[in-house]
Amino acid sequence: MSKYPVIILLTVSMSAMFLTACNNKAAVKATSTDTSVYVYEAGSEDQADTTVNSTKFNHGHSISEAGTDREREIRRSDTVITDDNQALKYLEESITLPTPDLSFSLTETSEKDPGAYMWYKFNVFYKDILVENAEFYVISFIDGAICEGASEITSCTFEDTTNTMDPDVISEKYCKDNNTYNKDLFDYKDTRYFYTGSYKENIKLTYRYRYNYQDMMKAATIYLDAKTGERIGYYKDVVT
């Protein structure tokens, strides 16, 4: 990803690619199916890979390849996005979080996977605690962008952090209530809110553990309610 600021100008044209240098900036023009895109970027001619018809520019995919039946789609437009800051801005313009306690944070991208669409994954955080399963994607193409994700999160409320118990106490309580589990095999990882995907859900505060059973069929990631020890989420390493 370029460390330099990028300015994109769109103009309707079907002319061929050319390269010209001016004021120590590389100016590149390349055609897509229905637009031409100028990319002005500090640097030299070796930056021609930022042109829209290069396989290195947003991995070379057109928005027309994405189809129109994407279940979690929130918005699409002809906006051309070239970095994670622009992707975050596009996401924040596409969906409004209902409280300042909620925020987006970039957690993953496909930048180093040129075989995939160019996408940016953002997780929702509530008061700086990650919300599991509340994920949003901005998918960037040579001629547009799509925003999609768990939009129902905007209708939800969140458990507060008062009256929680220590993670070791919670896992011990769970093992006593479920005597097939060995307390010594519980490895506390972190605290997360766990969203199940429902509309107007009261989202639970949970502790995330690795259950390190030697038998792969029983090893799992387990989410326990931080107040009651109730199991909220359970993901086996091996799905049968």
MARKE-198190 format. One record per residue (C-alpha): residue number from 1; residue in one letter; chain; x, y, z. Coordinates in steps of 0.25 Angstrom, whole numbers. Layout:
@seq->NUM, type->A, mol->A, east->X, north->Y, up->Z
...
//
This chain:
@seq->1, type->M, mol->A, east->0, north->0, up->0
@seq->2, type->S, mol->A, east->6, north->14, up->-4
@seq->3, type->K, mol->A, east->10, north->23, up->8
@seq->4, type->Y, mol->A, east->7, north->35, up->-1
@seq->5, type->P, mol->A, east->-6, north->42, up->-2
@seq->6, type->V, mol->A, east->-14, north->39, up->-14
@seq->7, type->I, mol->A, east->-24, north->48, up->-22
@seq->8, type->I, mol->A, east->-33, north->41, up->-31
@seq->9, type->L, mol->A, east->-40, north->49, up->-42
@seq->10, type->L, mol->A, east->-51, north->42, up->-51
@seq->11, type->T, mol->A, east->-54, north->46, up->-65
@seq->12, type->V, mol->A, east->-62, north->40, up->-76
@seq->13, type->S, mol->A, east->-53, north->35, up->-87
@seq->14, type->M, mol->A, east->-48, north->23, up->-94
@seq->15, type->S, mol->A, east->-34, north->27, up->-98
@seq->16, type->A, mol->A, east->-22, north->18, up->-96
@seq->17, type->M, mol->A, east->-12, north->18, up->-85
@seq->18, type->F, mol->A, east->-1, north->29, up->-84
@seq->19, type->L, mol->A, east->9, north->33, up->-75
@seq->20, type->T, mol->A, east->14, north->47, up->-72
@seq->21, type->A, mol->A, east->22, north->54, up->-61
@seq->22, type->C, mol->A, east->20, north->68, up->-56
@seq->23, type->N, mol->A, east->25, north->74, up->-43
@seq->24, type->N, mol->A, east->31, north->62, up->-38
@seq->25, type->K, mol->A, east->18, north->54, up->-39
@seq->26, type->A, mol->A, east->14, north->42, up->-47
@seq->27, type->A, mol->A, east->1, north->44, up->-54
@seq->28, type->V, mol->A, east->-5, north->31, up->-60
@seq->29, type->K, mol->A, east->-18, north->30, up->-68
@seq->30, type->A, mol->A, east->-24, north->16, up->-71
@seq->31, type->T, mol->A, east->-38, north->12, up->-76
@seq->32, type->S, mol->A, east->-48, north->2, up->-69
@seq->33, type->T, mol->A, east->-61, north->-2, up->-75
@seq->34, type->D, mol->A, east->-68, north->11, up->-74
@seq->35, type->T, mol->A, east->-59, north->21, up->-68
@seq->36, type->S, mol->A, east->-44, north->26, up->-68
@seq->37, type->V, mol->A, east->-37, north->29, up->-55
@seq->38, type->Y, mol->A, east->-26, north->38, up->-53
@seq->39, type->V, mol->A, east->-17, north->34, up->-41
@seq->40, type->Y, mol->A, east->-7, north->45, up->-37
@seq->41, type->E, mol->A, east->3, north->40, up->-27
@seq->42, type->A, mol->A, east->17, north->45, up->-22
@seq->43, type->G, mol->A, east->28, north->36, up->-28
@seq->44, type->S, mol->A, east->33, north->32, up->-41
@seq->45, type->E, mol->A, east->29, north->23, up->-53
@seq->46, type->D, mol->A, east->30, north->10, up->-45
@seq->47, type->Q, mol->A, east->17, north->14, up->-39
@seq->48, type->A, mol->A, east->9, north->11, up->-51
@seq->49, type->D, mol->A, east->3, north->-1, up->-44
@seq->50, type->T, mol->A, east->-7, north->8, up->-38
@seq->51, type->T, mol->A, east->-14, north->9, up->-51
@seq->52, type->V, mol->A, east->-28, north->4, up->-51
@seq->53, type->N, mol->A, east->-25, north->-7, up->-62
@seq->54, type->S, mol->A, east->-14, north->-12, up->-54
@seq->55, type->T, mol->A, east->-16, north->-25, up->-47
@seq->56, type->K, mol->A, east->-9, north->-19, up->-35
@seq->57, type->F, mol->A, east->-19, north->-7, up->-34
@seq->58, type->N, mol->A, east->-30, north->-12, up->-24
@seq->59, type->H, mol->A, east->-26, north->-26, up->-29
@seq->60, type->G, mol->A, east->-31, north->-23, up->-43
@seq->61, type->H, mol->A, east->-46, north->-26, up->-41
@seq->62, type->S, mol->A, east->-58, north->-19, up->-46
@seq->63, type->I, mol->A, east->-70, north->-17, up->-37
@seq->64, type->S, mol->A, east->-79, north->-23, up->-48
@seq->65, type->E, mol->A, east->-72, north->-37, up->-44
@seq->66, type->A, mol->A, east->-78, north->-36, up->-30
@seq->67, type->G, mol->A, east->-93, north->-38, up->-34
@seq->68, type->T, mol->A, east->-105, north->-31, up->-28
@seq->69, type->D, mol->A, east->-110, north->-42, up->-19
@seq->70, type->R, mol->A, east->-101, north->-40, up->-7
@seq->71, type->E, mol->A, east->-109, north->-43, up->6
@seq->72, type->R, mol->A, east->-101, north->-33, up->15
@seq->73, type->E, mol->A, east->-100, north->-22, up->5
@seq->74, type->I, mol->A, east->-102, north->-8, up->11
@seq->75, type->R, mol->A, east->-97, north->1, up->0
@seq->76, type->R, mol->A, east->-90, north->1, up->-13
@seq->77, type->S, mol->A, east->-85, north->13, up->-22
@seq->78, type->D, mol->A, east->-75, north->17, up->-32
@seq->79, type->T, mol->A, east->-66, north->22, up->-22
@seq->80, type->V, mol->A, east->-51, north->17, up->-24
@seq->81, type->I, mol->A, east->-44, north->14, up->-11
@seq->82, type->T, mol->A, east->-29, north->12, up->-10
@seq->83, type->D, mol->A, east->-26, north->11, up->5
@seq->84, type->D, mol->A, east->-31, north->7, up->19
@seq->85, type->N, mol->A, east->-34, north->21, up->23
@seq->86, type->Q, mol->A, east->-43, north->24, up->11
@seq->87, type->A, mol->A, east->-49, north->10, up->14
@seq->88, type->L, mol->A, east->-52, north->15, up->28
@seq->89, type->K, mol->A, east->-58, north->28, up->23
@seq->90, type->Y, mol->A, east->-67, north->20, up->13
@seq->91, type->L, mol->A, east->-72, north->11, up->24
@seq->92, type->E, mol->A, east->-75, north->22, up->33
@seq->93, type->E, mol->A, east->-83, north->29, up->22
@seq->94, type->S, mol->A, east->-90, north->16, up->19
@seq->95, type->I, mol->A, east->-95, north->13, up->33
@seq->96, type->T, mol->A, east->-97, north->21, up->46
@seq->97, type->L, mol->A, east->-94, north->16, up->59
@seq->98, type->P, mol->A, east->-104, north->20, up->69
@seq->99, type->T, mol->A, east->-95, north->24, up->81
@seq->100, type->P, mol->A, east->-81, north->30, up->82
@seq->101, type->D, mol->A, east->-78, north->17, up->91
@seq->102, type->L, mol->A, east->-78, north->9, up->78
@seq->103, type->S, mol->A, east->-66, north->10, up->68
@seq->104, type->F, mol->A, east->-60, north->3, up->56
@seq->105, type->S, mol->A, east->-46, north->-2, up->55
@seq->106, type->L, mol->A, east->-38, north->-9, up->44
@seq->107, type->T, mol->A, east->-35, north->-23, up->47
@seq->108, type->E, mol->A, east->-31, north->-30, up->34
@seq->109, type->T, mol->A, east->-29, north->-27, up->19
@seq->110, type->S, mol->A, east->-27, north->-35, up->7
@seq->111, type->E, mol->A, east->-16, north->-26, up->3
@seq->112, type->K, mol->A, east->-6, north->-37, up->2
@seq->113, type->D, mol->A, east->-15, north->-47, up->-5
@seq->114, type->P, mol->A, east->-16, north->-43, up->-20
@seq->115, type->G, mol->A, east->-25, north->-55, up->-23
@seq->116, type->A, mol->A, east->-36, north->-49, up->-15
@seq->117, type->Y, mol->A, east->-45, north->-36, up->-16
@seq->118, type->M, mol->A, east->-38, north->-24, up->-9
@seq->119, type->W, mol->A, east->-45, north->-23, up->4
@seq->120, type->Y, mol->A, east->-44, north->-17, up->17
@seq->121, type->K, mol->A, east->-50, north->-23, up->30
@seq->122, type->F, mol->A, east->-55, north->-15, up->41
@seq->123, type->N, mol->A, east->-59, north->-20, up->55
@seq->124, type->V, mol->A, east->-69, north->-12, up->64
@seq->125, type->F, mol->A, east->-64, north->-8, up->78
@seq->126, type->Y, mol->A, east->-72, north->-4, up->89
@seq->127, type->K, mol->A, east->-64, north->4, up->99
@seq->128, type->D, mol->A, east->-52, north->-1, up->93
@seq->129, type->I, mol->A, east->-56, north->-16, up->95
@seq->130, type->L, mol->A, east->-57, north->-24, up->82
@seq->131, type->V, mol->A, east->-71, north->-29, up->78
@seq->132, type->E, mol->A, east->-70, north->-43, up->73
@seq->133, type->N, mol->A, east->-78, north->-45, up->60
@seq->134, type->A, mol->A, east->-80, north->-31, up->58
@seq->135, type->E, mol->A, east->-72, north->-30, up->45
@seq->136, type->F, mol->A, east->-73, north->-20, up->33
@seq->137, type->Y, mol->A, east->-66, north->-20, up->20
@seq->138, type->V, mol->A, east->-62, north->-10, up->10
@seq->139, type->I, mol->A, east->-59, north->-17, up->-3
@seq->140, type->S, mol->A, east->-51, north->-8, up->-13
@seq->141, type->F, mol->A, east->-51, north->-10, up->-28
@seq->142, type->I, mol->A, east->-45, north->-2, up->-40
@seq->143, type->D, mol->A, east->-58, north->5, up->-42
@seq->144, type->G, mol->A, east->-66, north->5, up->-29
@seq->145, type->A, mol->A, east->-68, north->0, up->-15
@seq->146, type->I, mol->A, east->-77, north->-8, up->-7
@seq->147, type->C, mol->A, east->-80, north->-7, up->8
@seq->148, type->E, mol->A, east->-87, north->-19, up->15
@seq->149, type->G, mol->A, east->-88, north->-25, up->29
@seq->150, type->A, mol->A, east->-96, north->-27, up->42
@seq->151, type->S, mol->A, east->-105, north->-15, up->41
@seq->152, type->E, mol->A, east->-114, north->-20, up->51
@seq->153, type->I, mol->A, east->-104, north->-17, up->62
@seq->154, type->T, mol->A, east->-109, north->-2, up->62
@seq->155, type->S, mol->A, east->-122, north->-7, up->68
@seq->156, type->C, mol->A, east->-115, north->-14, up->80
@seq->157, type->T, mol->A, east->-112, north->-11, up->94
@seq->158, type->F, mol->A, east->-100, north->-15, up->102
@seq->159, type->E, mol->A, east->-98, north->-22, up->116
@seq->160, type->D, mol->A, east->-90, north->-13, up->126
@seq->161, type->T, mol->A, east->-77, north->-17, up->132
@seq->162, type->T, mol->A, east->-81, north->-17, up->146
@seq->163, type->N, mol->A, east->-83, north->-29, up->155
@seq->164, type->T, mol->A, east->-74, north->-38, up->147
@seq->165, type->M, mol->A, east->-66, north->-49, up->153
@seq->166, type->D, mol->A, east->-51, north->-52, up->151
@seq->167, type->P, mol->A, east->-49, north->-61, up->138
@seq->168, type->D, mol->A, east->-43, north->-72, up->147
@seq->169, type->V, mol->A, east->-55, north->-72, up->156
@seq->170, type->I, mol->A, east->-65, north->-72, up->143
@seq->171, type->S, mol->A, east->-57, north->-84, up->137
@seq->172, type->E, mol->A, east->-57, north->-92, up->150
@seq->173, type->K, mol->A, east->-72, north->-90, up->152
@seq->174, type->Y, mol->A, east->-75, north->-94, up->138
@seq->175, type->C, mol->A, east->-67, north->-107, up->140
@seq->176, type->K, mol->A, east->-74, north->-110, up->153
@seq->177, type->D, mol->A, east->-87, north->-108, up->145
@seq->178, type->N, mol->A, east->-82, north->-117, up->134
@seq->179, type->N, mol->A, east->-74, north->-128, up->140
@seq->180, type->T, mol->A, east->-69, north->-133, up->127
@seq->181, type->Y, mol->A, east->-59, north->-121, up->126
@seq->182, type->N, mol->A, east->-46, north->-120, up->133
@seq->183, type->K, mol->A, east->-43, north->-106, up->139
@seq->184, type->D, mol->A, east->-28, north->-108, up->137
@seq->185, type->L, mol->A, east->-30, north->-108, up->121
@seq->186, type->F, mol->A, east->-37, north->-94, up->121
@seq->187, type->D, mol->A, east->-28, north->-84, up->116
@seq->188, type->Y, mol->A, east->-34, north->-69, up->117
@seq->189, type->K, mol->A, east->-31, north->-61, up->105
@seq->190, type->D, mol->A, east->-38, north->-48, up->106
@seq->191, type->T, mol->A, east->-52, north->-41, up->109
@seq->192, type->R, mol->A, east->-61, north->-39, up->97
@seq->193, type->Y, mol->A, east->-76, north->-35, up->95
@seq->194, type->F, mol->A, east->-83, north->-47, up->88
@seq->195, type->Y, mol->A, east->-93, north->-43, up->77
@seq->196, type->T, mol->A, east->-102, north->-55, up->72
@seq->197, type->G, mol->A, east->-107, north->-47, up->61
@seq->198, type->S, mol->A, east->-121, north->-43, up->66
@seq->199, type->Y, mol->A, east->-129, north->-30, up->64
@seq->200, type->K, mol->A, east->-130, north->-22, up->77
@seq->201, type->E, mol->A, east->-121, north->-32, up->84
@seq->202, type->N, mol->A, east->-116, north->-29, up->98
@seq->203, type->I, mol->A, east->-101, north->-33, up->95
@seq->204, type->K, mol->A, east->-94, north->-41, up->106
@seq->205, type->L, mol->A, east->-81, north->-38, up->112
@seq->206, type->T, mol->A, east->-72, north->-51, up->111
@seq->207, type->Y, mol->A, east->-59, north->-57, up->114
@seq->208, type->R, mol->A, east->-52, north->-64, up->103
@seq->209, type->Y, mol->A, east->-45, north->-77, up->106
@seq->210, type->R, mol->A, east->-37, north->-87, up->99
@seq->211, type->Y, mol->A, east->-41, north->-101, up->103
@seq->212, type->N, mol->A, east->-28, north->-109, up->101
@seq->213, type->Y, mol->A, east->-32, north->-123, up->101
@seq->214, type->Q, mol->A, east->-22, north->-133, up->94
@seq->215, type->D, mol->A, east->-33, north->-139, up->86
@seq->216, type->M, mol->A, east->-35, north->-130, up->74
@seq->217, type->M, mol->A, east->-50, north->-134, up->74
@seq->218, type->K, mol->A, east->-52, north->-128, up->88
@seq->219, type->A, mol->A, east->-43, north->-115, up->87
@seq->220, type->A, mol->A, east->-50, north->-103, up->85
@seq->221, type->T, mol->A, east->-52, north->-88, up->87
@seq->222, type->I, mol->A, east->-62, north->-85, up->98
@seq->223, type->Y, mol->A, east->-69, north->-72, up->101
@seq->224, type->L, mol->A, east->-75, north->-71, up->116
@seq->225, type->D, mol->A, east->-84, north->-60, up->121
@seq->226, type->A, mol->A, east->-75, north->-51, up->130
@seq->227, type->K, mol->A, east->-86, north->-50, up->141
@seq->228, type->T, mol->A, east->-92, north->-64, up->141
@seq->229, type->G, mol->A, east->-83, north->-74, up->135
@seq->230, type->E, mol->A, east->-94, north->-78, up->124
@seq->231, type->R, mol->A, east->-88, north->-83, up->111
@seq->232, type->I, mol->A, east->-91, north->-72, up->101
@seq->233, type->G, mol->A, east->-82, north->-77, up->89
@seq->234, type->Y, mol->A, east->-75, north->-90, up->86
@seq->235, type->Y, mol->A, east->-66, north->-93, up->74
@seq->236, type->K, mol->A, east->-60, north->-107, up->72
@seq->237, type->D, mol->A, east->-47, north->-108, up->65
@seq->238, type->V, mol->A, east->-52, north->-120, up->57
@seq->239, type->V, mol->A, east->-66, north->-118, up->52
@seq->240, type->T, mol->A, east->-73, north->-132, up->50
//
